[in-house]
């Protein structure tokens, strides 16, 4: 099962995800990424220009989800 990393990238900062998460597919990682964005926005985190990058095991971006 592949490991995916979820990185918050905003114009003034970046929050890496060194541990990542094991998920079945790119689509499962995309769905999880959307949940992360939703939860962060519900908690009040919504900086202009921020995105959530979903990276595969090689560090390649497989999804980019805007806030």
N, C-alpha and C positions, 0 to 999 in steps of 0.2 A: 504494500500500500504506500503510495507516495506521500511525502511530507510537504506541506505548504506553509509559507510564512506570510504574515499579514502585517504590513508596514504602513503606519500612518505617515503621510508626507504632506506637510504644510509649508507655505512659503518661508516661515521663520523657524521651523524645527522639523525633526524627523524622529519617529519612535519605532525602533526596530523590534522584531520578534525573533530572537535568537533560537527559541525552542521549536516554534512552529507547531503544526498539528497534522496528524495522519488522517487523510481523507481518501475516499474511494476514487475521486475523479476531479477534473477541472470544474465541472458543473457543481459538484458538492462544495468545492472550495469557493466558488463564486457565491453560492447561496449562503455559506458561512460568512463570507465577507460582507454581504448585504445585511446580515444580522448584526455584525459588529458595528457597521455604520449606523444602523437604526438605534442600537443601544447607546452608542456614544452621543448621537443627536438627542435622544430622549433624556440623557443626563446633562445636556446643556453644552456639549462640545460640538461646535459647528463653525470653525474658523473659515473665512473666505479663502477659496482656492485650495482647500485641503482635499486630498484623495486617499483612498486606501488601496495600496498596491498588494496584489496577491501574487506571490512569487513561488515558483516551483523549486524543486530540490537543487537545481543548478543556478538559482538566483534569477531566472528569466521571469519577466512579468507575464502572467497569463491572464490577468484581469486588472483593470484600473477603475475603481468605483468612486465617483465624486461624492462629496458630502452634500 
